[in-house]
Amino acid sequence: MNARLRALAMLLACSAGPARGEPVAYRLDPDHTFVWFEVVHFGTSTLRGRFGRVQGSVELDAAAGRGNVSLRIPTASLDTGIRLVDTRLCERDLLGCADDPEAFFVADRVSFEGGRVAAVRGELTLRGRTQSITLRARRFGCRDDHLLQREVCGGDFESELLRADFGVDYGIAFVTNRVVLRIQVEGVRQGPGAPGSPAAPASATDPARPASGSPAGS
């Protein structure tokens, strides 16, 4: 009888398979999350600028190899360090910041390598036009933040796009169509299982979130 019980226990253990962890939610910290861009102008130097404070949320399940991302990017926060350039880039024939004050990135295709985020594939909506892009991780990691008393995860990501795909085609003869994106992001762990206080600090708890489905409709 004991031998039969041991055999049954082994059979159940093998059929159960490895247990998967629960998805973990993170709220982006807008003080540490920015979208940078680079574009070569007049065939000489590279014009750089950033958008922030970016708001949104991330959910990761490394064990299952799944995740989703939702970002809101305020276009009027554009900062190249040159006020005249910022004003020109926000005009209607370029970013159109007044008519389209936010860009959106949503993704539900997250790739992992060694338990770390390696790439995020999703859709970027800018000026009412949506295109697929892939954010490739240059680095990604997590830490226990002693100040917040919570886990904080983040990294640096890169991608490229053609601005003409979003209707930003003015001056392509002088400023390249190809735009390099560099994203720095940090998220504060939320919900059950997050150590410390039950609520994250105000800067990381209340960002507006895009409605489900098409971000342009939020």
C-alpha positions as a Python dict, from the first residue, in 0.01 Angstrom:
ca = {
    (1, 'M'): (0, 0, 0),
    (2, 'N'): (279, 244, 88),
    (3, 'A'): (445, 181, -248),
    (4, 'R'): (116, 256, -428),
    (5, 'L'): (72, 580, -232),
    (6, 'R'): (425, 690, -313),
    (7, 'A'): (367, 616, -682),
    (8, 'L'): (40, 814, -681),
    (9, 'A'): (207, 1108, -508),
    (10, 'M'): (485, 1113, -767),
    (11, 'L'): (231, 1100, -1051),
    (12, 'L'): (35, 1396, -909),
    (13, 'A'): (352, 1597, -856),
    (14, 'C'): (463, 1544, -1216),
    (15, 'S'): (122, 1626, -1365),
    (16, 'A'): (84, 1948, -1166),
    (17, 'G'): (383, 2116, -1336),
    (18, 'P'): (567, 2424, -1207),
    (19, 'A'): (361, 2686, -1023),
    (20, 'R'): (339, 3026, -1189),
    (21, 'G'): (365, 3354, -1005),
    (22, 'E'): (96, 3619, -1000),
    (23, 'P'): (123, 3930, -1219),
    (24, 'V'): (282, 4226, -1042),
    (25, 'A'): (152, 4580, -1100),
    (26, 'Y'): (370, 4891, -1104),
    (27, 'R'): (270, 5256, -1117),
    (28, 'L'): (519, 5469, -1309),
    (29, 'D'): (701, 5736, -1112),
    (30, 'P'): (672, 6049, -1331),
    (31, 'D'): (973, 6203, -1156),
    (32, 'H'): (1191, 5927, -1302),
    (33, 'T'): (1015, 5850, -1631),
    (34, 'F'): (1093, 6048, -1948),
    (35, 'V'): (1088, 5998, -2324),
    (36, 'W'): (1393, 6139, -2505),
    (37, 'F'): (1425, 6188, -2880),
    (38, 'E'): (1718, 6245, -3115),
    (39, 'V'): (1705, 6372, -3473),
    (40, 'V'): (1985, 6491, -3703),
    (41, 'H'): (1922, 6839, -3840),
    (42, 'F'): (2082, 7017, -4136),
    (43, 'G'): (2326, 6727, -4178),
    (44, 'T'): (2538, 6849, -3888),
    (45, 'S'): (2458, 6794, -3522),
    (46, 'T'): (2187, 6596, -3341),
    (47, 'L'): (1893, 6780, -3188),
    (48, 'R'): (1786, 6621, -2858),
    (49, 'G'): (1487, 6680, -2635),
    (50, 'R'): (1261, 6510, -2387),
    (51, 'F'): (898, 6475, -2285),
    (52, 'G'): (790, 6437, -1923),
    (53, 'R'): (644, 6380, -1678),
    (54, 'V'): (523, 6056, -1833),
    (55, 'Q'): (243, 5877, -1647),
    (56, 'G'): (106, 5525, -1668),
    (57, 'S'): (120, 5169, -1542),
    (58, 'V'): (294, 4838, -1606),
    (59, 'E'): (199, 4480, -1520),
    (60, 'L'): (459, 4202, -1538),
    (61, 'D'): (441, 3825, -1501),
    (62, 'A'): (795, 3702, -1566),
    (63, 'A'): (711, 3339, -1485),
    (64, 'A'): (437, 3334, -1751),
    (65, 'G'): (634, 3554, -1993),
    (66, 'R'): (356, 3812, -2012),
    (67, 'G'): (303, 4179, -1940),
    (68, 'N'): (130, 4499, -2045),
    (69, 'V'): (221, 4866, -2054),
    (70, 'S'): (13, 5184, -2073),
    (71, 'L'): (174, 5531, -2102),
    (72, 'R'): (53, 5888, -2146),
    (73, 'I'): (310, 6133, -2282),
    (74, 'P'): (238, 6509, -2261),
    (75, 'T'): (360, 6656, -2590),
    (76, 'A'): (350, 7015, -2462),
    (77, 'S'): (617, 6921, -2204),
    (78, 'L'): (870, 6914, -2490),
    (79, 'D'): (1207, 7052, -2380),
    (80, 'T'): (1510, 7078, -2610),
    (81, 'G'): (1677, 7344, -2398),
    (82, 'I'): (1598, 7605, -2666),
    (83, 'R'): (1263, 7774, -2608),
    (84, 'L'): (1231, 7901, -2967),
    (85, 'V'): (1279, 7545, -3098),
    (86, 'D'): (1027, 7406, -2849),
    (87, 'T'): (767, 7657, -2964),
    (88, 'R'): (830, 7575, -3331),
    (89, 'L'): (812, 7199, -3277),
    (90, 'C'): (476, 7235, -3101),
    (91, 'E'): (313, 7418, -3394),
    (92, 'R'): (33, 7253, -3592),
    (93, 'D'): (246, 7138, -3889),
    (94, 'L'): (478, 6946, -3655),
    (95, 'L'): (367, 6800, -3318),
    (96, 'G'): (46, 7004, -3293),
    (97, 'C'): (65, 7019, -2914),
    (98, 'A'): (-250, 7230, -2878),
    (99, 'D'): (-471, 6997, -3083),
    (100, 'D'): (-309, 6671, -2964),
    (101, 'P'): (-169, 6741, -2617),
    (102, 'E'): (-88, 6377, -2542),
    (103, 'A'): (73, 6081, -2715),
    (104, 'F'): (0, 5726, -2600),
    (105, 'F'): (188, 5399, -2593),
    (106, 'V'): (8, 5074, -2511),
    (107, 'A'): (153, 4723, -2532),
    (108, 'D'): (62, 4369, -2434),
    (109, 'R'): (365, 4193, -2585),
    (110, 'V'): (652, 4184, -2337),
    (111, 'S'): (956, 3960, -2391),
    (112, 'F'): (1173, 3833, -2107),
    (113, 'E'): (1528, 3700, -2096),
    (114, 'G'): (1655, 3549, -1772),
    (115, 'G'): (1352, 3682, -1586),
    (116, 'R'): (1420, 4040, -1698),
    (117, 'V'): (1229, 4251, -1950),
    (118, 'A'): (1411, 4239, -2284),
    (119, 'A'): (1164, 4408, -2523),
    (120, 'V'): (818, 4564, -2530),
    (121, 'R'): (613, 4559, -2852),
    (122, 'G'): (313, 4786, -2881),
    (123, 'E'): (143, 5078, -3053),
    (124, 'L'): (238, 5445, -3035),
    (125, 'T'): (-35, 5701, -3106),
    (126, 'L'): (78, 6052, -3199),
    (127, 'R'): (-130, 6322, -3368),
    (128, 'G'): (-414, 6072, -3394),
    (129, 'R'): (-206, 5821, -3594),
    (130, 'T'): (-101, 5482, -3461),
    (131, 'Q'): (206, 5278, -3555),
    (132, 'S'): (366, 4966, -3409),
    (133, 'I'): (706, 5009, -3245),
    (134, 'T'): (935, 4789, -3036),
    (135, 'L'): (1115, 4919, -2729),
    (136, 'R'): (1439, 4726, -2677),
    (137, 'A'): (1583, 4713, -2325),
    (138, 'R'): (1941, 4829, -2286),
    (139, 'R'): (1916, 4747, -1916),
    (140, 'F'): (1647, 4645, -1668),
    (141, 'G'): (1653, 4579, -1296),
    (142, 'C'): (1469, 4600, -964),
    (143, 'R'): (1558, 4714, -615),
    (144, 'D'): (1404, 4748, -269),
    (145, 'D'): (1370, 5122, -220),
    (146, 'H'): (1426, 5205, 148),
    (147, 'L'): (1267, 5549, 116),
    (148, 'L'): (946, 5426, -48),
    (149, 'Q'): (947, 5092, 139),
    (150, 'R'): (854, 4928, -188),
    (151, 'E'): (1010, 4745, -478),
    (152, 'V'): (1106, 4971, -767),
    (153, 'C'): (1177, 4833, -1116),
    (154, 'G'): (1295, 5018, -1421),
    (155, 'G'): (1535, 5046, -1708),
    (156, 'D'): (1647, 5216, -2025),
    (157, 'F'): (1480, 5137, -2357),
    (158, 'E'): (1544, 5235, -2719),
    (159, 'S'): (1343, 5244, -3040),
    (160, 'E'): (1323, 5421, -3376),
    (161, 'L'): (1042, 5563, -3583),
    (162, 'L'): (978, 5759, -3901),
    (163, 'R'): (811, 6088, -3812),
    (164, 'A'): (634, 6101, -4148),
    (165, 'D'): (434, 5793, -4041),
    (166, 'F'): (266, 6020, -3786),
    (167, 'G'): (207, 6311, -4023),
    (168, 'V'): (511, 6504, -3899),
    (169, 'D'): (668, 6546, -4242),
    (170, 'Y'): (756, 6915, -4250),
    (171, 'G'): (1121, 6990, -4334),
    (172, 'I'): (1237, 6634, -4404),
    (173, 'A'): (1487, 6778, -4654),
    (174, 'F'): (1661, 6948, -4361),
    (175, 'V'): (1571, 6738, -4054),
    (176, 'T'): (1589, 6361, -4092),
    (177, 'N'): (1276, 6149, -4105),
    (178, 'R'): (1435, 5892, -3872),
    (179, 'V'): (1389, 5965, -3501),
    (180, 'V'): (1565, 5775, -3223),
    (181, 'L'): (1368, 5729, -2901),
    (182, 'R'): (1532, 5667, -2565),
    (183, 'I'): (1305, 5597, -2269),
    (184, 'Q'): (1403, 5597, -1902),
    (185, 'V'): (1139, 5444, -1678),
    (186, 'E'): (1088, 5351, -1313),
    (187, 'G'): (778, 5192, -1165),
    (188, 'V'): (674, 5150, -801),
    (189, 'R'): (518, 4817, -707),
    (190, 'Q'): (149, 4833, -615),
    (191, 'G'): (-111, 4610, -454),
    (192, 'P'): (-77, 4294, -242),
    (193, 'G'): (275, 4180, -179),
    (194, 'A'): (425, 4528, -191),
    (195, 'P'): (625, 4581, 129),
    (196, 'G'): (591, 4886, 347),
    (197, 'S'): (301, 5128, 356),
    (198, 'P'): (-20, 5037, 164),
    (199, 'A'): (1, 5346, -56),
    (200, 'A'): (287, 5479, -266),
    (201, 'P'): (384, 5850, -250),
    (202, 'A'): (160, 6101, -426),
    (203, 'S'): (398, 6147, -722),
    (204, 'A'): (355, 5783, -818),
    (205, 'T'): (-2, 5695, -726),
    (206, 'D'): (-249, 5901, -923),
    (207, 'P'): (-151, 5930, -1290),
    (208, 'A'): (-436, 5924, -1538),
    (209, 'R'): (-454, 5596, -1724),
    (210, 'P'): (-560, 5547, -2086),
    (211, 'A'): (-895, 5380, -2128),
    (212, 'S'): (-884, 5018, -2237),
    (213, 'G'): (-880, 4961, -2609),
    (214, 'S'): (-769, 5241, -2838),
    (215, 'P'): (-571, 5504, -2640),
    (216, 'A'): (-684, 5779, -2872),
    (217, 'G'): (-1034, 5751, -2738),
    (218, 'S'): (-940, 5831, -2380),
}
